[in-house]
Amino acid sequence: MKIVIITGSSRGLGASAAIECSRKGMGVVVTYNSSPDKAGEVVKEIAQSGGKAVALKLDVGNTGSFPAFRDAVAADLQSVFGRSDFDYLVNNAGYGLFNPITTVTEEQFDGLFNVHLKGPFFLTQILLPLMADGGQIINVTSATTRVATAGVAPYAAFKGGLEVLTRYMAKEFGGRGIRANSIAPGAIRTELGGGLNDEFESILAGQTALGRVGEPADVGGVVASLLSNDNCWINAQNIEVAGGYII
């Protein structure tokens, strides 16, 4: 059984990815920060479908917590999955902030940086010794790195940095057969940034070739597919998953 760690998978895109990966036969390590109950629901849904999953607490914005998380992962790999390593890491955890550049505070800037760029960098670093050769890393970025959207400059800038970091991961980890790709979701109906109201959703749908905003399953399925052997020659790529947003 292949094993995937998906950060921020108690809800939204991460939860969908966890469920889709389980359907493809993978064991899943679900992580949560403030929603243990929701993480438990994801684990329960996977178990009810015959899959295997475990939930662990992780604050991606606090690198000081990473050694303890690594140790917890190592323990659960042995006790739950009967392995000493895992195969895939999906850096998905994140949150949104909608402020123009002129009003963003240093605290807000640092918070977004810690979660969207610094966190994935050092979490990957500390988990890499536990990753099996031939594994894969998927970093979740954003279509806002391509289409400038007023009010999300720090978020988009750090997602852009994560997209670049992905190519460097592919370059540096390739000797172990580890691939690294990023996916860039467009507008998705989740709780990120407070969710979408009807007016904003209508605008976004009108800017999308397929005429609607995305659902978490639209992205979760891509994550599971990209991790499969069917896509084993895709590496160092950024794949936009946005239904044709502003083309």
N, C-alpha and C positions, 0 to 999 in steps of 0.2 A: 504493500500500500504506500503510495506517495503521500507525503505530508506537507501541508501548506500552512504558513502563519500569515494571517491577514489582520493588519492593525486597523483599529476602528471598525470592527465588524459586528458590533452589537445592533446596528441599524443601518438603513440607507443602502448605499452602494456596497459597503463592506459586508453587510448581512446577506445581500443578494449574491455576492461573489462566493461567500462561504457556503451557501446552500447549493449553488450551481457546481462548485468544486466537489462537494460531497456527492452530488448526483453522478459525477464522473469518476467516482470511486476513491477520491482522496480523503485522507484524514485531515481534520481542520483544527488549528489552534485559533480560536476566536479571542480577540482582545477588546477590552472596554476600558474606559476611564471613569465615567460617572454613571454608567447604566448597567449594573450587574444583573438586574432582573431581565432586561432586554437581551443581554448576552446569553442568559440562561434559556430564554425562549428560543434563540437561534440554535443552541446546542440541543435542546429538546426536539425541535423540528427535525434536525439532522438525524438524531437517534431514532425518532419515530419512522423515518424513511429507511432505516437499516444502516445508517452511516455511523461514523465515530467522530466525536468532537470533544473539545475541552475549552473552557473559558478561563482566561488569565487577565488580571488587571495590568494595564500599562498606560502610563502618562508619557506620550511621545515628546511632550514639551519639556520633560525633566530628564536630562541625560544621566543624572545621578541615580535614577531608579533602574537604569539598564542592567547593571550587574545582577541585581536581585531577579530581574525578569529573565535574564539568560539562565540563571540557576533554576528558576521555576520551569522554564521550557525544558531544560535538560532532564529534570526530574519527571515531568509528565511524558516526555518522549519515551522514557524507560517504562514507567508504570502504566501508561494508557495505551501506547502504541508498540511497546516492545522493541524500540529502536534507540540508538544513541545519536541519531542525526535526523535532519529533516531535508526536504527537497526544494521548497519554494517559499519565497518571502514576497508578500504584497504590501508595499508601503502605501496605505490608503488613508490613514487617520488624518483628519483635518477639520477646519472650521472656516466659516466665511466672515468677512468684515466689509461693510459697505460705507466707506468714508472717502471724500475727495482728498487728494494729497495735502491740501492746505489745512486739513483738520486732523490728520492722523497724528496720534501722540507717539512718543518714543516707546512707551510701554506697549501700545498696540502693535507697533512695528516689530518689536522684539518678540512678542508673543507669537505672531504669525511666522516669523523667521524660525523660531525654535521648533515649531510643530511641522512646518512644511519643508524645511531644508536641513537645518542642523540635526533635528531628530532623526529623519531617515538616514542621513549620512552616518551618524554614530551608532544607530541601531543596527544598520547593515554591518558596520565594522565589528561590533561585538558579537553578532550572531554568525558571522561568516565561518568561524571555526566549527560550528555545529552544522553547517550546510553541506550536504553531500555533493561530491563532484557531479557535474552534469545537471545541476539544478538551474533555477531561474529566479530572477528578481523582476518584479513589475512595480514600477513607480507610477502612482496615479497623479497626473498633472491636471491641466485644464485647457479648454479651448480659448480661455482668456489670454493665453500666451501668444495666440495668433491674432485674435480680434480684440483690440483695445476697448475695454468697457469702463467708462468713467465710474470711479468709486472703488475699484478693486486693485489699485496699483501695487501695493505691497504684496498682496496675495498672489497676483499674477506674476510679479517679479520673482518671487521665491519658487513658484511653480515652474517658471522658465529656467531657473537655476537647477531645479530637480531634473528637468528634461536634459539639460547639458550633462549633469552628473551621471545620468543613466548611460550615456555613451562612454564616459570614462570608466564606469563600472564594467561595461561590456569589454572594454579594452584591457583593463587590469585583471579581470577575473577569468578571461577567456582561456588561459592556460589550464584551468581546472574544468573546462567545459561548461562553465556557468554563463548563461545568457542573461542579458539585461535589456528590458524594453520598457517603454512608458506608454500609458494610454491617457488620452486627453478628452474627458467627457465634456459635452456641451451642457446646455440647460437640462437639468434632471429634476424630476419632482421628488425632492427629499426635504429634510429639515435644515439643510445647510443654509446658513445665513438667514434663518427665520422662515425659509420656504418661499413659495411663489404665490402671490395673490393672483386673482383672475385676470386683472388688467395686464400685469407684467407677463403672465403666462401667454396671453393672447398675442402680445407683441413678439415674444420669443418664437412662438409657433409660426408667426407670419414671416419670420426671418430664417426659417428652417425649411429646406427643400421638401422634406416629407410632411410638413404641415402640422407638426405637434412637438411638444417637448418630450424628452426621454423619460423612461421609467427606470428604476434601479435594475430591473432584470435585463434591460438593454445593455447595460454595462457589465453586470455580473456574468452574463453568458460569454462576453468577450474575454474576460479574465480567465474563466475556466477553459475556454477554447485555446487561448494563447499559451496556457500552461501544458496543454496536451502535446503528445508526440506528433500530432498532425502539423504542428507549427514549429518543429524543432530547428528549422533553418532561418527563422526570423530572429534577428539579433540587432541590438543597438538602434532600434527604430522607435519613433513616436507615432502612435496610431490614434487619430482623432475619432472619437465615438460620439458623434453629434448629429447624425441624421442629415448632414448637409447644411450646417449652420453658417450663414452669410458666405455663400460661395458665388 
